[in-house]
Amino acid sequence: MKFADLGLSDELLHAVEAAGYSEPTPIQAQAIPQIHMMKDLIAIAQTGTGKTASFVLPMIDVLAHGRRRALMPRSLILEPTRELAVQVAENFEKYGKNHDLKMALLIGGVQMGDQVKALNDGVDVLIATPGRLMDLFERGKILLTGCDLLVIDEADRMLDMGFIPDIETICSKLPVNRQTLLFSATMPPPIKKLADKFLTNPKYIEVARPASANTNIAQHKVFVQTRRKREVLRELLRTDNVNTAIIFANRKTTVRELAKSLKRHGFAAGEIHGDMDQPARLAELDLFKGGQINILVASDVAARGLDIKGVSHVFNFDTPWHPDDYVHRIGRTGRAGATGRAFTFVTKEDAEAIANVEKLTGMEIPVHAVTLAEEAPREEKPRREARAPREERSQREDRAPREDRSQREERAPREAAAPRGERAGRKAQDERDARNRIARDHEHERKPSRRRDHHYDSEPDVGWNGPIPEFLSVSLG
C-alpha cells in the first residue's frame, strides 16, 4: 500500500515524499481513513510505529478548509511532555509546508507572552501540555468553544503523570459535537473509562498487543550489584559497539551524577531531566541529534518525547518502577524498522520490578553476563605503599610539647577547686555581706538629715527632743 491509496491531498503527498516516506506503517494505514471520515478513534500502538504521523497527516487535510479566529483554536492536541509536544509541532511543520495552516505551541518553561500573541492572531492547530493550557484558560486567554477536533496522545502517560482530571476538565469545555482521537501504547482501566465517557462510538484499532515490546529490539537483563553499576555500564559502552545510546534512570539526582561520572571517564555524555528549563533541555537534545555527544542520560520525563533516528542502544540504569515505562524506554531504539539493543540492570532490590515487566510484556528477558576487565588488577593496591608517613606520626607522640600538655593537667588550681556545696555557701555569704554594706551606706546618708542643733541640745529636757520650728521663735511684740 502507498500513501496515495489513503486519499491524502496532492500537496500532502508531495510533503510526505520529500520527507522520504512512500509506504505507510500499519497504524497509519488503518487510522488515516477513519480520521478522514470524521469518526472517533481509539488507537493502541507501541512507540516507534509512526502513530504521530497517523493523526498529523489527516488533520492537515481536514483543517485545509476553514477560517481561523482569534483566541479560538480549530483543533487541539494534548501531549504529556514538552519534548513530545515539540516533536508533534515539528511533524506539522514538515508535512504542512504546502498548506496555509498556523500552529501554536503551549508548553511550560518558556515565555507566555509569545504564546498569547499567537493565540490572538488565530491558530488552526494548538499543541499543548495540560498544565499550560489550563493556566491560560483560567486567565481567560483562550476559548475552546470553536475546537472541533481533539487528539489525546500518549493517554497512558497522561494517567501516570496525573493529568486525567485536567483532561476531563478540558473535555468538558469543548463542544459536544467534536471528533476525538485517543492514542496510547497501553490501555489501563482508567483510560478505558475516559474513552467511554468522552468518545462517541469510537473505532478501535490495535496494531500490536497492548504493552508489547518491539520485536526489532534485542532485550537483555544484566544482574549486577548496586555498587558495580557504573563499572558495568562503562564496560558495555566500550565493548558492545555503541553508536548512540540513551541511558534511563529513575531519579533526577542519579541522572546528574551519572552524566558527570561518564564525562570524567572520557565519554561524550549529556543529560536531560525535569529540573532543567526548556532551553537547556532543547540545547542538550540538539547536541545529541547533531552528534556532538553520543550518550544521553535521561529521566522518564523524556522517555516518550524523544524521536531520534539511529539510537543503537538503550540502557535502563535502574529497572523502571512502572512496567509500562519499560516499553516506552526501550522504544527509543529500533524505530522505523531499524534494529536496536536494550540492557536493563537488575539488582536484588529489583526482583519484583523486573518480574512485573516480564509479566506485562509476556516474555522472559534473557540474561546477559558481563565480565569486568577491571576485576583482575584489584589485588594490586598501590595506595597502600604510601602509609610510611604514619610512622612519623607515631614519633610525634614523644615530642616535648606533648609532655608539657600532660603536665598542665596537674596544675594546682584545678586540684584546689572547692566542692560545689562550699562554693554555693560562699556565694550566699558574699550576698549577705553585700546587703549589709548597702544598708550601712543608706544609714550613713540619712544621718545628716537627723542631726540635732547644738543650741537645743544644751537646754533642759521639757518633753520635746526634736528641733524647734522657726515660726515658734518669732515674737509678735
C-alpha positions as CSV (number, residue, x, y, z in Angstrom):
1,M,0.0,0.0,0.0
2,K,1.1,3.5,-0.8
3,F,0.3,6.8,0.8
4,A,-1.6,7.8,-2.4
5,D,-4.0,5.0,-1.7
6,L,-5.1,6.6,1.6
7,G,-6.9,9.6,0.0
8,L,-4.4,12.2,1.0
9,S,-4.2,15.5,-1.0
10,D,-1.6,16.1,-3.6
11,E,0.1,18.8,-1.6
12,L,0.4,16.5,1.4
13,L,1.7,13.6,-0.7
14,H,4.5,15.9,-2.0
15,A,5.5,16.8,1.5
16,V,5.5,13.1,2.6
17,E,7.6,12.1,-0.4
18,A,10.0,15.0,0.3
19,A,10.4,13.6,3.8
20,G,11.5,10.3,2.4
21,Y,8.4,8.1,3.0
22,S,6.4,6.2,0.4
23,E,4.6,3.4,2.3
24,P,2.5,3.9,5.5
25,T,3.0,1.9,8.6
26,P,0.2,-0.4,9.9
27,I,-1.1,2.2,12.3
28,Q,-1.1,4.9,9.6
29,A,-2.8,2.6,7.1
30,Q,-5.7,1.9,9.5
31,A,-6.1,5.3,11.3
32,I,-5.9,7.8,8.4
33,P,-9.0,6.6,6.5
34,Q,-11.0,6.6,9.8
35,I,-10.0,10.2,10.6
36,H,-10.8,11.3,7.1
37,M,-14.4,10.0,7.7
38,M,-14.6,12.2,10.9
39,K,-15.0,9.2,13.3
40,D,-13.8,9.0,16.9
41,L,-10.9,6.7,17.2
42,I,-9.0,4.6,19.8
43,A,-5.6,3.5,18.6
44,I,-3.4,1.2,20.6
45,A,0.1,1.1,19.1
46,Q,3.6,0.6,20.6
47,T,6.0,3.5,20.4
48,G,8.1,4.0,17.3
49,T,5.4,2.8,14.9
50,G,4.6,6.2,13.3
51,K,1.5,7.0,15.2
52,T,2.3,10.7,15.3
53,A,2.0,10.9,11.6
54,S,-1.1,8.8,11.6
55,F,-3.1,11.8,13.1
56,V,-1.0,14.7,11.8
57,L,-1.4,13.8,8.1
58,P,-5.2,13.6,8.1
59,M,-5.5,16.6,10.3
60,I,-3.7,18.7,7.8
61,D,-6.2,17.8,5.1
62,V,-9.2,18.2,7.4
63,L,-8.1,21.7,8.5
64,A,-7.1,22.8,5.0
65,H,-10.6,24.2,4.6
66,G,-11.9,26.7,7.2
67,R,-11.3,30.0,8.8
68,R,-9.3,30.7,11.9
69,R,-10.4,33.1,14.6
70,A,-8.6,34.9,17.4
71,L,-8.3,33.0,20.7
72,M,-10.4,30.1,19.3
73,P,-8.2,27.2,18.0
74,R,-9.8,25.0,15.5
75,S,-8.1,21.8,16.8
76,L,-6.3,20.8,20.0
77,I,-3.6,18.2,20.5
78,L,-2.8,17.3,24.2
79,E,0.7,15.9,24.9
80,P,2.1,14.8,28.3
81,T,5.6,16.3,28.0
82,R,7.2,19.4,26.4
83,E,9.5,17.2,24.3
84,L,6.7,15.3,22.8
85,A,4.7,18.5,22.1
86,V,7.8,19.9,20.3
87,Q,8.1,16.6,18.3
88,V,4.5,16.9,17.1
89,A,5.0,20.5,16.2
90,E,8.0,19.5,14.0
91,N,5.8,17.0,12.2
92,F,3.3,19.7,11.4
93,E,6.0,22.0,10.1
94,K,7.4,19.1,8.0
95,Y,4.2,17.8,6.5
96,G,2.2,21.0,6.4
97,K,4.7,23.2,4.5
98,N,2.4,23.2,1.4
99,H,-0.6,24.3,3.4
100,D,-1.6,27.7,4.9
101,L,-2.0,26.5,8.4
102,K,-1.0,28.3,11.6
103,M,0.2,26.4,14.6
104,A,0.8,27.4,18.3
105,L,2.7,25.6,20.9
106,L,1.6,26.0,24.6
107,I,4.2,24.4,26.9
108,G,5.8,25.3,30.2
109,G,9.3,26.6,30.7
110,V,9.0,29.4,28.0
111,Q,7.6,32.9,28.0
112,M,3.8,33.1,28.0
113,G,3.7,36.4,26.0
114,D,4.6,34.9,22.7
115,Q,2.1,32.1,23.1
116,V,-0.7,34.6,23.9
117,K,0.2,36.7,20.9
118,A,0.0,33.6,18.6
119,L,-3.5,32.9,20.0
120,N,-4.6,36.4,19.4
121,D,-3.6,36.1,15.8
122,G,-5.7,32.9,15.4
123,V,-4.4,29.3,15.1
124,D,-5.6,26.2,13.2
125,V,-3.7,23.7,15.4
126,L,-3.0,24.1,19.1
127,I,-0.4,21.7,20.6
128,A,-0.4,22.0,24.4
129,T,0.5,20.3,27.6
130,P,-2.5,20.2,30.1
131,G,-0.8,22.4,32.7
132,R,-0.1,25.4,30.5
133,L,-3.4,25.1,28.7
134,M,-5.3,25.2,32.0
135,D,-3.3,28.1,33.1
136,L,-4.1,30.2,30.0
137,F,-7.7,29.1,30.1
138,E,-8.2,30.2,33.7
139,R,-6.6,33.6,32.8
140,G,-9.2,34.0,30.0
141,K,-6.6,34.0,27.2
142,I,-8.1,31.1,25.2
143,L,-11.6,29.9,24.2
144,L,-12.2,26.2,23.4
145,T,-15.8,26.5,22.1
146,G,-14.5,26.5,18.5
147,C,-12.4,23.4,18.7
148,D,-13.9,20.6,16.5
149,L,-11.1,18.1,16.7
150,L,-9.3,16.8,19.9
151,V,-6.3,14.5,20.0
152,I,-5.2,12.9,23.3
153,D,-1.8,11.5,22.6
154,E,0.1,9.1,25.0
155,A,-3.0,8.8,27.2
156,D,-1.5,6.2,29.5
157,R,1.4,8.5,30.2
158,M,-1.1,11.3,31.0
159,L,-2.5,8.9,33.6
160,D,0.9,8.2,35.1
161,M,1.6,11.9,35.4
162,G,-1.8,12.7,37.0
163,F,-3.2,14.7,34.1
164,I,-6.5,12.8,33.8
165,P,-8.5,15.3,36.0
166,D,-7.2,18.2,33.8
167,I,-8.1,16.3,30.6
168,E,-11.7,15.7,31.9
169,T,-12.0,19.4,32.7
170,I,-10.7,20.3,29.2
171,C,-13.1,17.9,27.5
172,S,-16.0,19.4,29.4
173,K,-15.1,22.8,27.9
174,L,-15.1,21.6,24.3
175,P,-18.1,21.3,22.0
176,V,-20.1,18.1,22.4
177,N,-20.2,17.5,18.7
178,R,-16.5,17.1,18.0
179,Q,-14.1,14.4,16.7
180,T,-12.0,12.8,19.4
181,L,-8.9,10.7,18.8
182,L,-7.2,8.8,21.6
183,F,-3.7,7.3,21.1
184,S,-2.0,5.1,23.7
185,A,0.6,2.4,23.9
186,T,-1.3,0.6,26.8
187,M,-4.9,0.5,27.8
188,P,-5.3,0.5,31.6
189,P,-8.8,0.6,33.0
190,P,-8.8,4.4,33.8
191,I,-8.0,5.2,30.2
192,K,-10.9,2.9,29.0
193,K,-13.2,4.7,31.4
194,L,-12.0,8.1,30.0
195,A,-12.7,6.8,26.5
196,D,-16.2,5.6,27.4
197,K,-17.0,8.9,28.8
198,F,-15.8,11.3,26.1
199,L,-15.7,9.3,22.9
200,T,-18.8,8.5,20.8
201,N,-19.0,5.1,19.2
202,P,-15.2,5.0,18.6
203,K,-13.4,2.9,16.1
204,Y,-10.9,0.6,17.9
205,I,-7.5,0.0,16.2
206,E,-4.8,-2.3,17.7
207,V,-1.7,-2.9,15.6
208,A,0.1,-4.7,18.4
209,R,-0.8,-6.3,21.6
210,P,-1.0,-3.7,24.4
211,A,2.3,-3.2,26.2
212,S,4.2,-5.5,23.8
213,A,7.7,-4.6,23.0
214,N,9.2,-4.1,19.6
215,T,10.4,-7.3,18.1
216,N,13.3,-5.4,16.4
217,I,14.8,-4.7,19.8
218,A,17.2,-7.3,21.3
219,Q,16.4,-7.2,25.0
220,H,18.8,-8.3,27.8
221,K,18.9,-8.1,31.6
222,V,22.1,-7.8,33.5
223,F,22.3,-8.9,37.1
224,V,24.6,-6.5,38.9
225,Q,25.5,-5.3,42.4
226,T,24.4,-1.7,43.1
227,R,27.9,-0.5,43.7
228,R,29.2,-2.0,40.4
229,K,26.5,-0.5,38.1
230,R,28.7,2.3,36.8
231,E,31.6,-0.1,36.0
232,V,29.3,-2.5,34.2
233,L,27.8,0.4,32.2
234,R,31.2,1.7,31.1
235,E,32.2,-1.8,30.1
236,L,29.1,-2.2,27.9
237,L,29.6,1.2,26.4
238,R,33.1,0.3,25.4
239,T,32.6,-3.3,24.2
240,D,29.0,-3.5,22.7
241,N,29.5,-1.4,19.5
242,V,27.5,1.5,20.8
243,N,27.0,4.3,18.3
244,T,24.4,6.4,20.2
245,A,22.8,5.5,23.5
246,I,20.1,6.8,25.8
247,I,20.6,5.8,29.5
248,F,17.5,6.0,31.7
249,A,17.5,6.4,35.5
250,N,14.6,6.6,37.9
251,R,15.8,9.7,39.8
252,K,16.9,13.1,38.6
253,T,19.8,13.1,41.1
254,T,21.0,9.8,39.6
255,V,20.8,11.3,36.1
256,R,23.1,14.3,37.1
257,E,25.6,12.2,39.0
258,L,25.8,9.5,36.2
259,A,26.3,12.1,33.5
260,K,29.2,13.7,35.5
261,S,30.8,10.3,36.1
262,L,30.7,9.4,32.4
263,K,32.3,12.7,31.4
264,R,35.1,12.1,33.9
265,H,35.8,8.7,32.3
266,G,36.1,10.3,28.8
267,F,32.6,9.7,27.4
268,A,30.8,12.4,25.4
269,A,27.6,12.5,27.6
270,G,24.8,14.9,28.2
271,E,21.8,14.9,30.5
272,I,18.1,15.8,30.4
273,H,15.6,15.7,33.3
274,G,12.7,17.6,34.7
275,D,14.7,20.1,36.8
276,M,16.2,21.6,33.6
277,D,14.4,24.5,32.0
278,Q,13.2,24.2,28.4
279,P,16.0,26.0,26.6
280,A,18.6,23.8,28.4
281,R,16.8,20.6,27.6
282,L,16.5,21.6,23.9
283,A,20.2,22.5,23.8
284,E,21.1,19.1,25.1
285,L,18.8,17.4,22.6
286,D,20.4,19.5,19.7
287,L,23.9,18.3,20.8
288,F,22.7,14.7,20.8
289,K,20.9,14.9,17.5
290,G,23.9,16.8,15.9
291,G,26.4,14.2,17.0
292,Q,28.4,16.4,19.4
293,I,27.5,13.9,22.2
294,N,26.5,10.3,21.6
295,I,25.3,9.4,25.1
296,L,22.3,11.0,26.7
297,V,21.4,10.3,30.3
298,A,17.6,10.9,30.8
299,S,14.8,10.5,33.3
300,D,11.4,9.2,32.4
301,V,10.2,12.7,31.6
302,A,12.0,12.2,28.2
303,A,11.1,8.6,27.7
304,R,8.2,9.3,25.3
305,G,9.2,12.6,23.9
306,L,12.4,11.6,22.1
307,D,12.1,10.7,18.4
308,I,15.7,10.5,17.4
309,K,16.8,8.3,14.4
310,G,19.7,6.0,14.8
311,V,19.7,5.3,18.5
312,S,21.5,2.0,18.7
313,H,21.3,1.2,22.4
314,V,19.0,1.9,25.4
315,F,20.3,1.2,28.9
316,N,18.0,1.0,31.9
317,F,20.5,2.0,34.6
318,D,17.6,1.5,37.0
319,T,14.8,-1.1,36.5
320,P,11.7,1.1,35.9
321,W,9.3,1.3,38.8
322,H,6.3,1.1,36.5
323,P,6.3,-1.8,33.9
324,D,4.7,0.4,31.2
325,D,7.7,2.7,31.4
326,Y,9.9,-0.2,30.3
327,V,8.1,-0.5,26.9
328,H,8.5,3.3,26.3
329,R,12.1,3.4,27.4
330,I,13.3,0.7,25.1
331,G,11.1,2.1,22.3
332,R,13.7,4.9,21.8
333,T,15.7,2.4,19.8
334,G,14.6,0.1,17.0
335,R,12.4,2.8,15.5
336,A,11.0,2.9,11.9
337,G,12.1,-0.7,11.2
338,A,15.6,-0.4,12.5
339,T,17.2,-2.8,15.0
340,G,18.4,-1.9,18.4
341,R,19.6,-3.3,21.7
342,A,18.3,-2.7,25.2
343,F,20.0,-3.6,28.5
344,T,18.3,-3.5,31.9
345,F,20.4,-3.5,35.1
346,V,18.8,-5.7,37.8
347,T,19.8,-5.6,41.4
348,K,18.5,-7.8,44.3
349,E,16.0,-5.0,45.1
350,D,14.7,-5.0,41.6
351,A,13.5,-8.6,41.6
352,E,9.8,-7.7,41.9
353,A,10.0,-4.8,39.3
354,I,11.7,-7.0,36.6
355,A,9.1,-9.7,37.3
356,N,6.3,-7.2,36.7
357,V,8.0,-6.1,33.4
358,E,8.2,-9.7,32.2
359,K,4.6,-10.3,33.1
360,L,3.4,-7.2,31.2
361,T,5.5,-8.0,28.1
362,G,4.7,-11.7,28.2
363,M,8.3,-12.8,27.7
364,E,11.3,-13.7,29.9
365,I,14.1,-11.3,29.2
366,P,17.4,-13.3,28.5
367,V,20.3,-12.7,30.9
368,H,23.5,-11.1,29.6
369,A,26.6,-11.8,31.6
370,V,29.3,-9.0,31.8
371,T,32.9,-9.8,32.8
372,L,34.6,-6.7,34.0
373,A,38.1,-6.2,32.8
374,E,38.9,-4.2,35.9
375,E,38.4,-7.1,38.3
376,A,41.8,-8.7,37.8
377,P,44.1,-5.9,38.8
378,R,42.1,-5.3,42.0
379,E,44.7,-7.2,44.1
380,E,47.2,-4.5,43.4
381,K,46.8,-1.8,45.9
382,P,49.4,0.9,45.1
383,R,47.9,3.3,47.6
384,R,48.8,1.1,50.5
385,E,52.5,1.7,49.9
386,A,52.1,5.3,50.8
387,R,51.5,4.6,54.5
388,A,55.1,5.4,55.6
389,P,54.2,8.8,56.9
390,R,52.2,7.1,59.7
391,E,55.5,6.1,61.4
392,E,56.4,9.7,61.5
393,R,53.1,10.4,63.2
394,S,53.8,7.9,65.9
395,Q,57.1,9.6,66.6
396,R,55.4,12.8,67.3
397,E,54.0,11.4,70.5
398,D,57.5,11.6,72.1
399,R,57.9,15.3,71.5
400,A,58.3,17.6,74.5
401,P,55.3,19.8,73.8
402,R,53.1,16.7,74.3
403,E,54.6,16.1,77.8
404,D,54.1,19.8,78.7
405,R,50.5,19.5,77.8
406,S,50.1,16.4,80.0
407,Q,51.7,18.3,82.9
408,R,49.2,21.1,82.6
409,E,46.6,18.8,83.9
410,E,48.4,18.7,87.3
411,R,48.1,22.4,87.9
412,A,47.2,23.3,91.5
413,P,44.1,25.5,90.8
414,R,42.3,22.6,89.2
415,E,43.1,20.3,92.2
416,A,42.1,23.0,94.7
417,A,38.8,23.6,93.2
418,A,36.2,23.8,96.0
419,P,33.2,21.4,96.0
420,R,30.0,22.8,94.6
421,G,28.3,22.9,98.0
422,E,31.1,25.1,99.5
423,R,31.0,27.4,96.5
424,A,27.3,27.9,97.0
425,G,27.8,28.7,100.7
426,R,30.4,31.3,99.9
427,K,28.2,32.8,97.3
428,A,25.4,33.2,99.8
429,Q,27.7,34.7,102.4
430,D,29.0,37.2,99.9
431,E,25.5,38.2,99.1
432,R,24.7,38.8,102.7
433,D,27.8,40.9,103.2
434,A,26.9,43.0,100.2
435,R,23.4,43.6,101.6
436,N,24.9,44.7,104.9
437,R,27.2,47.1,103.2
438,I,24.4,48.7,101.2
439,A,22.3,49.0,104.4
440,R,25.1,50.8,106.2
441,D,25.6,53.2,103.3
442,H,22.0,54.1,103.3
443,E,22.1,54.7,107.1
444,H,25.1,56.9,106.7
445,E,23.3,59.0,104.1
446,R,20.3,59.5,106.4
447,K,22.3,60.7,109.5
448,P,22.9,64.3,108.3
449,S,19.1,64.9,108.0
450,R,18.6,63.7,111.6
451,R,21.4,65.8,113.1
452,R,20.4,67.9,116.1
453,D,21.4,71.6,116.6
454,H,23.9,72.0,119.5
455,H,22.0,75.0,120.8
456,Y,18.9,73.0,121.5
457,D,20.8,70.1,122.9
458,S,22.1,72.2,125.8
459,E,18.6,73.1,127.0
460,P,16.8,71.0,129.7
461,D,14.5,68.3,128.5
462,V,11.0,69.6,128.5
463,G,9.4,66.7,126.6
464,W,10.3,67.6,123.1
465,N,13.6,66.2,121.9
466,G,13.4,67.3,118.3
467,P,14.3,70.6,116.6
468,I,12.1,73.6,117.4
469,P,10.3,75.1,114.3
470,E,11.4,78.6,113.4
471,F,7.9,80.0,113.4
472,L,7.7,79.4,117.2
473,S,10.6,81.7,117.9
474,V,9.0,84.7,116.2
475,S,7.7,87.3,118.7
476,L,4.6,89.3,118.0
477,G,5.7,92.4,120.0
